[in-house]
Amino acid sequence: MDSYVVRVYRQETDNPRKLVGVVEEVGVKGKKAFTDIDDLWEILCARKGDSREKQGSGAKENRAAKCVKK
């Protein structure tokens, strides 16, 4: 199991899915920024060494489907 530190700096009251922050994986150098709940979910689901890139405008709708533990 991986451990993360998630810092949320800002969240819109009228749109709770819109939040801004950073994620740090414990024991790994560097931080990853997110600008909404979908970005956060993608970061938390990505495996070490996985360099997924955003793919067009429809990518966010498909992220949850890609992030299913087998």
N, CA, C and O of each residue as an XYZ file, in Angstrom:
280
protein
N       0.845     -1.167      0.000
C       0.000      0.000      0.000
C       0.897      1.239      0.000
O       1.880      1.294      0.739
N       0.563      2.230     -0.824
C       1.306      3.483     -0.894
C       0.705      4.478      0.079
O      -0.487      4.433      0.383
N       1.558      5.386      0.566
C       1.103      6.438      1.476
C       1.339      7.795      0.829
O       2.356      8.012      0.171
N       0.389      8.704      1.021
C       0.450     10.028      0.408
C       0.136     11.104      1.438
O      -0.582     10.872      2.410
N       0.701     12.297      1.195
C       0.312     13.490      1.925
C      -0.407     14.365      0.911
O       0.162     14.737     -0.115
N      -1.669     14.694      1.206
C      -2.483     15.510      0.300
C      -2.744     16.846      0.985
O      -3.269     16.902      2.097
N      -2.367     17.919      0.296
C      -2.615     19.268      0.808
C      -3.601     19.963     -0.115
O      -3.329     20.158     -1.300
N      -4.738     20.331      0.432
C      -5.750     21.071     -0.336
C      -5.649     22.526      0.091
O      -5.815     22.855      1.266
N      -5.374     23.392     -0.877
C      -5.194     24.811     -0.587
C      -6.462     25.617     -0.822
O      -6.667     26.653     -0.190
N      -7.306     25.151     -1.721
C      -8.480     25.942     -2.070
C      -9.552     25.006     -2.618
O      -9.254     24.056     -3.343
N     -10.806     25.291     -2.260
C     -11.944     24.543     -2.787
C     -13.101     25.510     -2.980
O     -13.390     26.323     -2.102
N     -13.756     25.425     -4.118
C     -14.890     26.300     -4.399
C     -16.109     25.800     -3.631
O     -16.405     24.605     -3.642
N     -16.815     26.711     -2.964
C     -17.975     26.315     -2.174
C     -19.146     25.896     -3.054
O     -19.920     25.016     -2.676
N     -19.283     26.519     -4.228
C     -20.397     26.171     -5.108
C     -20.086     24.990     -6.027
O     -20.984     24.468     -6.689
N     -18.815     24.564     -6.071
C     -18.411     23.427     -6.896
C     -17.339     22.640     -6.134
O     -16.148     22.860     -6.355
N     -17.738     21.729     -5.244
C     -16.768     21.021     -4.402
C     -15.788     20.143     -5.172
O     -14.751     19.763     -4.626
N     -16.090     19.809     -6.431
C     -15.162     19.021     -7.236
C     -13.973     19.850     -7.715
O     -12.964     19.302     -8.160
N     -14.095     21.152     -7.622
C     -13.035     22.070     -8.039
C     -12.192     22.413     -6.817
O     -12.602     23.220     -5.983
N     -11.009     21.797     -6.711
C     -10.115     22.064     -5.609
C      -8.686     22.097     -6.118
O      -8.373     21.504     -7.150
N      -7.829     22.786     -5.399
C      -6.444     22.978     -5.814
C      -5.537     22.540     -4.678
O      -5.792     22.852     -3.515
N      -4.477     21.814     -5.018
C      -3.540     21.384     -3.993
C      -2.386     20.605     -4.581
O      -2.156     20.615     -5.790
N      -1.661     19.925     -3.699
C      -0.524     19.101     -4.112
C      -0.568     17.763     -3.392
O      -1.150     17.636     -2.314
N       0.060     16.767     -4.009
C       0.165     15.423     -3.443
C       1.645     15.064     -3.379
O       2.390     15.278     -4.336
N       2.061     14.516     -2.242
C       3.411     13.990     -2.088
C       3.297     12.520     -1.728
O       2.554     12.151     -0.819
N       4.032     11.687     -2.440
C       4.077     10.281     -2.071
C       5.171     10.119     -1.022
O       6.297     10.574     -1.221
N       4.847      9.479      0.081
C       5.795      9.314      1.180
C       6.996      8.515      0.686
O       6.845      7.443      0.099
N       8.196      9.055      0.934
C       9.424      8.379      0.532
C       9.871      8.677     -0.878
O      10.886      8.146     -1.328
N       9.123      9.532     -1.601
C       9.456      9.872     -2.983
C       9.637     11.376     -3.073
O       8.806     12.135     -2.574
N      10.731     11.815     -3.716
C      10.954     13.255     -3.867
C       9.974     13.829     -4.875
O       9.586     13.164     -5.836
N       9.581     15.071     -4.642
C       8.735     15.781     -5.583
C       7.282     15.836     -5.151
O       6.825     15.097     -4.279
N       6.579     16.748     -5.808
C       5.152     16.949     -5.556
C       4.430     16.967     -6.889
O       5.007     17.304     -7.923
N       3.161     16.600     -6.848
C       2.314     16.669     -8.040
C       1.124     17.550     -7.721
O       0.443     17.353     -6.714
N       0.879     18.520     -8.582
C      -0.221     19.459     -8.372
C      -1.507     18.915     -8.991
O      -1.470     18.166     -9.967
N      -2.645     19.302     -8.409
C      -3.946     18.972     -8.980
C      -4.831     20.202     -8.941
O      -4.670     21.070     -8.084
N      -5.773     20.269     -9.881
C      -6.675     21.418     -9.970
C      -8.139     21.029     -9.867
O      -9.012     21.897     -9.875
N      -8.419     19.740     -9.769
C      -9.782     19.277     -9.537
C      -9.737     17.852     -9.008
O      -8.672     17.237     -8.951
N     -10.870     17.340     -8.630
C     -10.941     16.013     -8.008
C     -10.486     14.918     -8.970
O      -9.945     13.900     -8.538
N     -10.700     15.118    -10.262
C     -10.270     14.120    -11.247
C      -8.753     14.049    -11.337
O      -8.185     12.962    -11.442
N      -8.091     15.210    -11.295
C      -6.628     15.224    -11.287
C      -6.097     14.515    -10.043
O      -5.158     13.724    -10.130
N      -6.691     14.797     -8.896
C      -6.275     14.161     -7.643
C      -6.434     12.653     -7.741
O      -5.530     11.904     -7.370
N      -7.568     12.209     -8.234
C      -7.827     10.768     -8.366
C      -6.797     10.110     -9.275
O      -6.320      9.015     -8.975
N      -6.448     10.762    -10.382
C      -5.471     10.209    -11.313
C      -4.098     10.075    -10.649
O      -3.413      9.069    -10.834
N      -3.703     11.080     -9.884
C      -2.414     11.032     -9.192
C      -2.399      9.877     -8.193
O      -1.421      9.134     -8.119
N      -3.462      9.725     -7.437
C      -3.509      8.675     -6.418
C      -3.573      7.287     -7.029
O      -3.136      6.321     -6.403
N      -4.103      7.167     -8.227
C      -4.222      5.860     -8.878
C      -2.999      5.481     -9.704
O      -2.782      4.304     -9.990
N      -2.201      6.475    -10.088
C      -1.043      6.203    -10.943
C      -0.044      5.320    -10.203
O       0.176      5.482     -9.002
N       0.541      4.408    -10.916
C       1.553      3.548    -10.335
C       2.914      4.221    -10.468
O       3.118      5.066    -11.339
N       3.842      3.838     -9.596
C       5.193      4.391     -9.665
C       5.760      4.154    -11.057
O       5.642      3.059    -11.608
N       6.378      5.188    -11.621
C       6.977      5.074    -12.939
C       5.989      5.227    -14.070
O       6.396      5.258    -15.231
N       4.701      5.324    -13.774
C       3.678      5.489    -14.800
C       3.604      6.958    -15.169
O       3.379      7.801    -14.300
N       3.789      7.279    -16.438
C       3.776      8.682    -16.859
C       2.569      8.947    -17.748
O       2.711      9.248    -18.933
N       1.382      8.831    -17.165
C       0.160      9.106    -17.916
C       0.072     10.589    -18.214
O       0.331     11.426    -17.349
N      -0.289     10.901    -19.420
C      -0.477     12.286    -19.822
C      -1.945     12.512    -20.081
O      -2.675     11.582    -20.424
N      -2.378     13.744    -19.918
C      -3.763     14.083    -20.238
C      -3.971     13.914    -21.736
O      -3.115     14.281    -22.540
N      -5.106     13.361    -22.095
C      -5.380     13.065    -23.491
C      -6.669     13.739    -23.918
O      -7.751     13.169    -23.774
N      -6.560     14.949    -24.443
C      -7.726     15.628    -24.991
C      -8.753     16.012    -23.953
O      -8.545     15.805    -22.758
N      -9.857     16.567    -24.401
C     -10.867     17.100    -23.495
C     -11.732     16.013    -22.858
O     -12.304     16.249    -21.793
N     -11.848     14.849    -23.458
C     -12.683     13.797    -22.901
C     -11.964     12.900    -21.918
O     -12.545     11.934    -21.423
N     -10.712     13.200    -21.627
C      -9.913     12.318    -20.781
C     -10.427     12.252    -19.350
O     -10.396     11.182    -18.742
N     -10.894     13.349    -18.804
C     -11.303     13.354    -17.400
C     -12.482     12.433    -17.151
O     -12.569     11.828    -16.082
N     -13.377     12.311    -18.094
C     -14.541     11.445    -17.913
C     -14.127      9.978    -17.846
O     -14.829      9.172    -17.236
N     -12.993      9.614    -18.466
C     -12.570      8.231    -18.518
C     -11.549      7.858    -17.460
O     -11.174      6.690    -17.363
N     -11.087      8.809    -16.665
C     -10.036      8.539    -15.695
C     -10.459      7.533    -14.635
O      -9.691      6.634    -14.293
N     -11.656      7.672    -14.119
C     -12.109      6.767    -13.073
C     -12.143      5.334    -13.587
O     -11.809      4.402    -12.855
N     -12.541      5.155    -14.832
C     -12.608      3.815    -15.417
C     -11.218      3.208    -15.548
O     -11.066      1.993    -15.419
N     -10.205      4.024    -15.802
C      -8.835      3.531    -15.941
C      -8.222      3.198    -14.597
O      -7.238      2.462    -14.531
N      -8.780      3.720    -13.541
C      -8.193      3.598    -12.212
C      -8.943      2.559    -11.385
O      -9.444      2.870    -10.305
N      -9.020      1.364    -11.872
C      -9.712      0.297    -11.164
C      -8.666     -0.729    -10.760
O      -7.924     -1.240    -11.599
N      -8.613     -1.022     -9.473
C      -7.636     -1.984     -8.970
C      -8.019     -3.390     -9.411
O      -9.167     -3.811     -9.263
N      -7.066     -4.092     -9.940
C      -7.332     -5.456    -10.431
C      -6.976     -6.489     -9.400
O      -7.135     -7.685     -9.644
